[in-house]
Amino acid sequence: MLRSRKHTFGFAIGIFLCGLGARTLWDRTHSLTSTSSSTSESLRTPAGTQPVPNIDTSTNSCQNIYQLVCQKTAAIHDPTGQVRSDVEGEKLALALYRDIIHAHRDWSIDQIDEEMAIQTFSPARRGRIESAFRWVQNDIEQFINQQSSAVFTAREKQLLKARLKKTKLELPPPASIYSDEPDLLTKNEIYYERTQEGKMRLRVGGAYIFVAKSWFNIVFTLAHELAHSIDPCEIRSVRLSFPAYDQLIGCFLQNGLIATRNNRSECGANDQLSETFADWLAVQITANALKHFSTEFRGPQIIDAARNSVKDLCEQETETNDIGTEFHPSPSVRISKIFGNNPAIRSLLGCESEPVVGPAYCTLKSFIPPNSDTIGEGPRIYEK
């Protein structure tokens, strides 16, 4: 089974639905969640609704996109919503779970899970995720279609789009959809997964529903996960490789987007290729979303929307302060070099006239000679 996640921060306060023994669900859950009632009440209250002052882009901001996105301030409110921390999302989900147990102490685990799924994934919330997923799926397909034959042949495009369409979004209710991983109802994880049976699916944790109100963050997150269905390592899993991907990988390595380590094994241990590619493609799709709404949202509004799109990639304060960089680039690389150097993003932030700090921006044409419309004839797919 292969699984790829956008989020790298873990928060160890989950409710574990195993090892019950003779204990009741209430006893077990009460002992594992020690948050006080007063804290629980405060967690149910949304974060302050006063908009934070917008930041004017300047030379300093344009040269430090990480600081622009991640500076320690209150929640950023773009016209579509805000983004909370991973920890806060899981606390909110666990508070709701505990409230359901309080109200229905005679219910079974399955009944509690079902109510949790119904309350968390309401029709409106579920519909928002589903519509964003369709938008992202269609936009990635358009991105593939727009590439010249020097990048992808017609056959390569067909294969990539088939994998996109094969990837299904799985959301409860019913809670039984997550029966193989019930803790996901209270987790902030969003992931793409290919099962041993070859099923390709994308799942969204219940806590993420409470974290992400910004539509642009939802777009980036879903685009990142859906990108895994066509990333270079997934393509290799079906014994295929595309020359355009080899060129892109070369650019990633040349520009330091992928950490080069002595123990790195491409598409294996200590390799960041898959996650770097997913970020890179997700930024393309997010830039398209921001540009699409730039006529409706202007100035500080579109800047705040851009900041929110990757706000949860910032280094976060956690109990373990564990930042997983075995497979993910560091937060500064993801935000400054992958997101912040994208030409469309820089234009939306008003930074197009400022010099780029760091590596050049990688494209699928990074190593294709200028004025080259095609590369050879015939199929370019080969086994590896």
C-alpha positions in Angstrom: 0.0 0.0 0.0 1.3 3.5 -0.9 0.2 6.5 1.0 1.2 10.1 0.6 0.2 13.0 2.9 0.5 16.7 2.5 0.7 17.3 6.2 3.7 16.3 8.3 2.8 17.3 11.8 1.4 14.7 14.2 -0.6 15.5 17.3 -0.8 12.6 19.8 -4.1 13.2 21.5 -6.2 10.9 19.3 -8.9 8.6 20.6 -7.8 5.0 19.9 -10.6 2.6 19.1 -8.9 -0.6 20.0 -7.9 -2.6 23.1 -11.2 -2.0 24.9 -11.0 -5.1 27.2 -13.7 -4.7 29.9 -13.7 -1.0 29.9 -16.6 1.0 28.5 -16.2 3.5 25.7 -16.8 6.3 28.1 -14.1 5.2 30.6 -11.6 4.6 27.9 -12.2 7.9 26.1 -12.4 9.9 29.3 -9.0 8.6 30.4 -7.4 9.4 27.0 -8.7 13.0 26.6 -7.8 15.1 29.6 -8.9 18.5 28.2 -10.9 20.4 30.8 -14.6 21.3 30.2 -13.7 25.0 30.2 -11.1 24.4 27.5 -13.5 22.3 25.5 -16.0 25.2 25.6 -13.5 27.7 24.3 -12.4 25.4 21.5 -16.0 25.4 20.1 -15.7 29.1 19.7 -14.3 30.2 16.3 -11.0 32.1 16.3 -11.3 35.8 16.6 -13.2 37.3 13.7 -11.4 40.6 13.6 -9.5 40.8 10.3 -5.7 41.1 10.8 -4.1 44.0 9.1 -3.1 43.2 5.6 0.6 43.2 4.7 1.7 45.4 1.9 4.1 43.6 -0.4 7.5 45.3 -0.5 10.9 44.4 -1.6 11.5 42.7 1.8 8.3 40.7 1.6 8.9 39.7 -2.0 12.4 38.4 -1.1 11.1 36.5 2.0 7.8 34.8 0.9 8.1 32.4 3.9 7.9 35.4 6.3 5.0 36.9 4.3 3.0 33.7 4.7 4.1 32.4 8.1 4.8 35.4 10.3 3.3 35.0 13.8 0.0 36.7 13.6 -3.6 35.9 14.2 -5.6 33.9 11.6 -5.6 35.5 8.1 -9.0 36.1 6.8 -9.4 36.0 3.0 -12.8 36.5 1.3 -13.5 32.7 1.5 -12.3 32.0 5.1 -9.3 31.3 7.2 -6.9 28.5 8.1 -6.3 27.3 11.7 -3.4 25.3 13.0 -3.3 21.5 12.7 -3.4 21.1 16.5 -6.4 23.3 16.9 -8.3 21.3 14.3 -7.7 18.0 16.1 -8.7 19.5 19.4 -11.9 20.8 17.9 -12.7 17.3 16.4 -11.9 15.6 19.7 -14.1 18.0 21.6 -17.0 17.2 19.3 -16.3 13.5 19.6 -16.4 13.8 23.4 -19.6 15.8 23.3 -21.3 13.0 21.3 -20.2 10.5 24.0 -21.5 12.7 26.8 -24.9 13.0 25.0 -25.1 9.3 24.2 -23.3 7.2 26.8 -25.3 4.1 25.9 -24.3 4.2 22.2 -21.9 1.7 20.6 -18.6 2.8 19.0 -20.2 2.4 15.6 -23.1 4.7 16.5 -20.8 7.3 17.9 -18.6 7.2 14.8 -21.7 7.6 12.6 -22.9 10.6 14.5 -19.4 12.1 14.3 -19.3 11.6 10.6 -22.8 13.2 10.1 -21.9 16.2 12.2 -18.4 16.7 10.8 -19.1 16.0 7.2 -22.4 18.0 6.9 -23.9 18.3 3.4 -22.6 21.8 3.0 -19.0 20.9 4.2 -19.0 17.7 2.1 -20.3 19.6 -0.9 -17.5 22.2 -0.6 -14.8 19.5 -0.6 -16.4 17.7 -3.5 -16.8 20.8 -5.7 -13.2 21.8 -5.0 -12.1 18.2 -5.9 -13.9 18.4 -9.2 -12.4 21.8 -9.9 -8.9 20.6 -9.1 -9.3 17.4 -11.1 -10.5 19.3 -14.2 -7.7 21.9 -13.9 -5.0 19.3 -13.7 -6.4 17.7 -16.7 -6.4 21.1 -18.5 -2.8 21.6 -17.4 -1.8 18.2 -19.0 -3.7 19.0 -22.2 -2.0 22.4 -22.5 1.5 20.8 -22.6 3.1 20.7 -26.1 4.2 17.4 -27.7 7.7 18.3 -26.7 6.6 17.7 -23.1 4.0 14.9 -23.3 2.9 12.8 -26.3 -0.8 12.2 -26.9 -0.4 8.7 -25.4 1.4 10.1 -22.3 -1.4 12.6 -21.8 -4.0 9.9 -22.1 -2.2 7.8 -19.4 -1.9 10.7 -17.0 -5.5 11.7 -17.4 -6.7 8.2 -16.9 -4.9 8.0 -13.5 -6.5 11.3 -12.5 -10.0 10.0 -13.3 -9.3 6.7 -11.6 -8.6 8.5 -8.3 -11.8 8.7 -6.2 -12.6 11.1 -3.4 -13.9 9.1 -0.3 -15.8 11.1 2.3 -18.2 10.0 5.0 -21.0 9.6 6.0 -21.5 6.7 6.4 -18.6 6.3 8.9 -18.1 2.8 7.5 -16.2 4.4 4.6 -13.3 4.9 7.1 -13.9 1.5 8.8 -10.3 0.5 8.1 -9.0 3.7 9.7 -11.7 5.1 12.1 -9.3 7.5 13.8 -9.3 9.5 10.6 -12.6 11.0 11.8 -10.7 13.1 14.3 -7.4 13.5 12.5 -6.0 16.4 10.4 -4.6 14.1 7.7 -5.4 14.3 4.0 -3.9 11.7 1.9 -3.7 10.0 -1.5 -3.6 6.2 -1.3 -3.1 3.3 -3.6 -4.3 0.1 -2.0 -2.9 -3.4 -2.6 -5.9 -4.1 -4.8 -4.9 -1.1 -7.0 -7.7 1.2 -5.9 -6.7 4.9 -6.0 -8.4 7.1 -3.5 -8.1 10.4 -1.7 -9.4 10.8 1.9 -9.9 13.8 4.2 -9.6 13.7 7.9 -12.4 15.1 10.1 -10.1 17.6 11.8 -9.2 19.2 8.5 -12.8 20.2 8.0 -12.4 22.4 11.1 -9.0 23.7 10.1 -9.6 24.9 6.5 -12.3 27.4 5.8 -10.3 29.1 3.0 -11.3 27.7 -0.4 -7.8 28.3 -1.7 -6.3 26.2 1.0 -8.7 23.4 0.1 -7.7 23.7 -3.5 -4.0 23.5 -2.7 -4.4 20.6 -0.4 -6.5 18.5 -2.8 -4.3 19.4 -5.7 -1.3 18.3 -3.8 -2.9 14.9 -3.0 -4.3 14.4 -6.4 -0.9 15.2 -7.9 0.4 12.1 -6.2 -1.7 9.9 -8.5 0.6 11.1 -11.4 3.8 11.8 -9.6 7.1 10.3 -11.0 7.2 7.7 -8.3 3.6 6.6 -8.8 4.2 6.4 -12.6 7.2 4.1 -11.9 5.0 1.8 -9.8 3.3 0.8 -13.1 6.8 0.4 -14.7 6.5 3.6 -16.7 8.7 6.7 -17.0 8.3 9.9 -19.0 11.2 11.9 -20.3 9.6 15.2 -19.2 9.5 14.0 -15.7 13.2 13.1 -15.9 13.9 16.6 -17.0 11.8 18.1 -14.2 13.6 15.9 -11.6 16.9 17.1 -12.9 15.8 20.7 -12.3 14.5 19.9 -8.8 17.9 18.4 -7.9 19.9 21.1 -9.5 18.0 23.8 -7.7 18.0 22.2 -4.3 14.3 21.5 -4.0 15.1 17.9 -3.2 17.6 17.3 -0.4 20.5 15.3 -1.7 21.6 12.8 1.0 24.1 9.9 1.0 21.3 7.5 2.0 18.7 8.9 -0.5 17.1 6.3 -2.8 15.0 7.8 -5.5 11.4 7.0 -4.9 12.5 5.2 -1.8 14.0 5.9 1.6 14.9 9.5 2.4 13.7 10.8 -0.9 11.6 14.0 -1.3 10.8 13.7 -5.0 7.2 12.6 -4.7 6.3 15.4 -2.2 8.3 18.0 -4.1 6.4 17.2 -7.3 3.1 17.3 -5.5 3.8 20.7 -4.1 5.1 21.9 -7.5 1.9 20.9 -9.3 -0.4 22.1 -6.5 1.1 25.5 -6.8 0.4 25.6 -10.5 -3.3 24.7 -9.8 -3.6 27.2 -6.9 -2.1 30.0 -9.0 -4.8 29.3 -11.6 -7.5 29.4 -8.9 -6.1 32.7 -7.5 -5.9 34.2 -11.0 -9.5 33.0 -11.8 -10.8 35.0 -8.8 -8.3 38.0 -9.1 -11.0 40.0 -10.9 -13.4 39.5 -8.0 -10.8 39.7 -5.2 -8.3 42.5 -5.5 -5.2 43.9 -3.8 -4.9 42.8 -0.2 -7.7 40.2 -0.6 -5.9 38.2 -3.2 -2.7 38.5 -1.2 -4.4 37.1 1.8 -6.0 34.3 -0.3 -2.5 33.4 -1.6 -1.1 33.3 2.0 -3.9 31.1 3.2 -3.4 28.6 0.4 -0.2 27.4 2.0 -0.6 28.7 5.5 -0.7 25.2 7.0 2.7 24.4 5.5 4.3 26.8 8.0 6.4 25.3 10.8 3.9 24.8 13.6 4.2 24.6 17.3 3.4 21.0 18.3 3.9 18.9 21.4 6.7 17.0 19.7 7.8 19.8 17.4 8.3 17.0 14.8 8.8 18.2 11.3 8.9 15.3 8.9 11.6 16.0 6.3 12.4 12.5 5.3 9.9 12.7 2.5 8.8 16.4 2.6 11.1 19.4 1.9 11.4 21.8 4.8 8.6 24.4 5.3 11.0 27.1 4.1 11.7 25.3 0.8 8.1 24.4 0.2 6.9 28.0 0.7 9.9 30.1 -0.4 11.3 28.1 -3.2 8.4 26.1 -4.6 5.5 28.4 -3.9 7.2 31.7 -3.7 9.2 31.4 -6.9 6.3 30.4 -9.1 5.9 33.3 -11.6 2.1 33.4 -11.5 2.2 33.5 -7.7 4.8 36.3 -7.7 2.7 38.3 -10.1 -0.4 37.9 -7.9 1.6 39.1 -4.9 2.9 42.1 -6.8 6.4 40.7 -6.8 7.0 40.2 -10.6 9.4 43.1 -10.8 11.4 42.0 -7.8 14.4 39.7 -8.3 13.9 36.0 -7.4 15.8 35.0 -4.3 17.2 31.4 -4.6 16.8 28.9 -7.4 15.3 29.4 -10.8 11.7 28.2 -11.2 11.4 24.6 -12.6 9.1 23.8 -15.5 8.4 20.7 -17.6 10.4 22.5 -20.3 13.4 23.3 -18.1 15.8 21.2 -20.2 14.0 21.3 -23.6 15.8 23.4 -26.2 14.1 26.7 -27.2 11.8 26.6 -30.2 11.5 22.8 -29.9 7.9 21.7 -30.6 8.4 18.0 -30.6 11.0 15.5 -29.4 11.3 12.6 -31.9 8.6 10.4 -33.2 6.7 7.5 -31.8 6.0 6.5 -28.2 8.3 7.7 -25.5 7.1 5.5 -22.7 9.5 2.9 -21.5 9.7 0.4 -18.7 12.0 1.1 -15.8 
